[in-house]
Amino acid sequence: MTTGAAVLATGPLLTGCGDDQPQRRGDEGFKPIDESRPPKGVYGQDQVAVCYTPYEVVATEPRVEALGKTGVAVRKAPHEDAEIVLDSKDAEVFVPVGTHIAKQSGREGRTCDELPPDRPAVNGYVWGYPADDVPSNKSGWIPQRVDGTRYLRENPDYVARPAHDGYVCGPASKDFDCRTVKSQKPCNHDDCGGPPIEGIRCRATPLRRRVRKALSRKTSNFEDYYLRLSYNSTAFGWLEPDDVVDEICRRSAPSYGRCCAEWSFVEVVRSEAMPIGTRGWILETGLARKTRKPLSRTGPPPRKKR
């Protein structure tokens, strides 16, 4: 994504969080902007309409086989040396041969009634999450075709949980299934709804910051390290401890229903997990401060037992 300057404006701050505001550590030069001219890459939740396509795992990665397992690992970056994602029980996430993953699309279609475009693979890896036949819903990078080996094959006949009429609906069940736009209703997708761009505060000059060090490998898998398409929206990548970003904007918004949290709109400056120049939203608690409290949240509530 290319760079762009924010147009600062005056006026009341709209947060959508009522009176439950987070404690701020000074404005640090972030000021309300003209919302008709946001920085490039800033999207409201009404501009995010991601869908997922089910794929079957058809081969085993050599490194996964060496661990005595079959199938593929879910990783934090699109290469085989990347850290494997941990689930809510601190176990590494694998998707065995014969089970399924749900591959993420692009951000949105041209209209609410059109499917979003395909999201290209990076180094042969796609972003997605394990489908309902795997006991984890943690998103990450999954090999599709690497070094001439195909690990995933699209499975248009896959049927997910009956609760969603058999559709894959995203790790938080708020996106929808790429096989048909009709899946938006059973998947609880709000059909181009959600908050628009409002309440954004930006800096004329970005603030360079480092992604905070994790207290342990477990804490590096908390929600603070997801990079999202909009504030409190769909994750599309991981940031890792010691990555460097330019913080461009902030906004107060819920985080998994908790109101309010401070979100930071950033551009990646240095990272092995995301391409340089990528822009997205991260919880501000994922960025380093000398007096930062320990991380305490691990992501969305676990799936209900079937």
N, C-alpha and C positions, 0 to 999 in steps of 0.2 A: 504494500500500500504506500502511496506517496504521502509526503508531508503536506501540512496545510496550517495556516494560522487561524486562531480563534478570533472572533470579533467581540470585544468586551462590551458589555452593556450594563446599565443600572436597573434596579427594580427589585421586587421581592424575590426571595429564593423559594421555589416550589420543589418539594422533596417527595410528596406522596406518602409521607410517613407521619403525618399528624404532628403532635407535640413531642413524640418520642425521638428526640434528636441525639445523635452520638456526641460525645465530648470531642471537640476539635482542639488541636494543638496550635492555634493561630492560623491565620489565613494563608501564610506562606506565599502570598502573591496570587492566589487563585481567586478569580472574580467572576461574577455572573457574565454570561455571554449573550450575544444576539442569537437566539435559538434558530433563527432562519438561516444562519450561516455558521454551522458548527464545523469543527476541524474535520478533515477527511478521515473516514473510518469510524466516526461516531454515529452509532445507530440507536434509535429507540427500540424498545421491545416490540413495537408494532412493525418493525422492519426486519424481524427475525422469524423465518418460517422454515425451519430445518426439518428434513425428513430422513428416514433410514431405510436401507435395503438389506434384506437378510441374505447372508452368504454362509455356505457350509464349509467347514475346515476339512481339507482333503489330503493334507500332507503334514509331516512332522518336521519342525526345524531341527537341525543337528544339535544345537545347544539345548533344546528342550529334551531331545532324546537322551542326551548325556546326563540329564537330571532324572531319568527314569520315567518320563512322562511322554504323552503323545500330543500332537497338535502344535499350537502356537502360543507365544506369550504376548501379553498386553504390556507395551513399553511406554516410557515417558518421552521418548524421542524416536524419530524414524530411522533407526539403525540398530544392528544386532547387539552392539555393545551398550545400548541404553539400559538404564535401570528398569527392572520389571515392576509394574505397578502393584501396590499392596491393597488388599481388600479391607473391609472394616474389622476383620479378625486378624489382621497383620500377616495374612498368607499371600504369597505371590499369585498373581492371576494368570491362569492358563486356560486355553480353550481347546479341549481334546478333539481329535479327529472324529468326525461324524456329528459334532455339535455345531453351533452357529454363532456368528457375530452379526451385528447390525452396523452397516457402513453409513457414515454420515454424508449428507449431500452438501451443496453450497448453501449460502445464507438464506436466500429467498428466490421465488420465481418472479416473473414480471408482473403478475397479478396474484390475488389471493386464490384464484381458481386454477392456477398453473403450478405444476411441480417445480421445485427449485432445480438448478443445474447440477450436474455431477461435480463432485469435488475431486480434483485430480490426486493421484497418489504422489507421495514424496519418497524418492529413493525406493520405490516399490512397496511402500507402506501406506495404509489408509487409516484414517481416524474413525473409531467406532467403539462399540461396547459389546460385551458378551450378551447373547440373546437369552431367552428365558430357560433354555435347557442347560444353562451354566449358572452355578450359584454365586454370581457376582455381577454387578452392573457398573463397575468402574471403567470409565472411558480411557482410551489411550491409543497408541499406534500399533497396528497389527499388520504383519507381512501379507501382502496379496500375491506378488510375484517378485521374487528376489533371486538373483544369480541363476536365472533360467528355471527355477522351481516355482510352480503355482501352488499356493497354499490355500487359496479361497476360490470357491466357485459359487456364482449367484444361484440362489435357490428360491424361485418364485412361488413355490408351493409350501414354504415353511409356515406353520401355524403357531402363533404365540399364545399367551394366556387368554382363556375365554373371557376374562374381565374386559379385554379390549377387542373383542370380536376377532381374535386371532392375529391382530396387527402388532408390528413392532412400533413402540410409541416413544422411544427415547429413554435414557436412564432414569429420568424423573417423571416419565409418562406425561409429558407436556408437549412433545413434538408429534410427528405423525409418520405414517408409513408411505414410502415412495411408490408403492405399487398402485396407489389410488388416492386422489385428493379426498375421496369420501371417508378416508380413515381419520380425518381431522376431528370429527365429532366423537367417536368412541375413544380416541386418544386424548381427549380433553384439550386439544389444541384450540386456541381462541381465534383462529382464522384472521390473522393480521391484526388482532387486538393487542392489548397491553399498553403500557405507558409510552407516549411518544417522547421525543427529545425535549426535556425540560429540566430545569433545576441544575444545569451543568455549570460548573465553575472551572475556568481554565486560566492558564498562565500565558503571558505574551512570550516568555522564554521558558521552555520545558525545564523541569527540575530533574537532574540526573540522579538516579537512585539504584541501589543494588537490591536484588531479591534476597530476603532475609535468610540467614543460616537456619537450618532446622535443628531442633534439639535431638532428633533421632531420625532414622530412616522412616519410621512411622509418621512423624509429624511432617515430613516432606511430602506426604501423600494427602495431607489435609486440604480442604477446599481452598485455602489461601493461595495455593500454587496453580490452580486452574486459570487459564486464560480464556475469556468468554467473549461472545459476539456482542453482547450488550450487558449492562449492569444487571446482576441477578438473572442472567439468561443462560443460554446453551454454551457449554464449554467446547472449545475447538482445539485446545492444545494445553500443554503443561509448561510452566516456567520452573526452573530449578534453582536451588540455593546458589548465590553468587552470580547469577545472570545479571546483566546490567540493562536498565531500561531508562527511557526518558519519560517522566510523568508529565502529561500534558493537561489533563483535566481531572476533576473529581465530581462525585455526585453521592448524595445520601439516598439509600434505597434499602429495601429488605434483603436479607440473605437467608434463603430457605425458610421464609416466613418470619424470621426475627427482624424486628424493626427497631432501630435502623442500624445500618452498617455504612461505613464509608468505602466507596468504590473509587478506584484509580484507573483512568484511561492512559495507557502507556504505549510506547513504541519500543520494540526490541532493538537494543544496541549491540549486545553480545550474548550469545546463547548457543548451546549445542542442540537444544530441543526445538527451537523455532527459528525460521529464517530471519535474518537481519531485516529490519524495516517493518515487520509484522506489527499490526496495531490491534489492541483489544483491551478488555477490562479485567482487572484483577482486584480482589479485596485489598484495601490499603494495608491491612494487617500482614499481607504477604511481602511487604517492602520493609527494609531494615530501618530500625530506629534504635538508639542506644538504650532506651528505657522500655522497649517493647515487652509486653507481658507474654508468657508462654502461650502457644497456640492451644486451643481447647476444643475445636470442632473438627469432625472427620468427614463431613459431607451430608448428603441427604439421608433421611431415615431409611433403614434397610427395607427390602421388599417384604411384603407380608407372605407368610407361609401359604403354599398352595394346597 
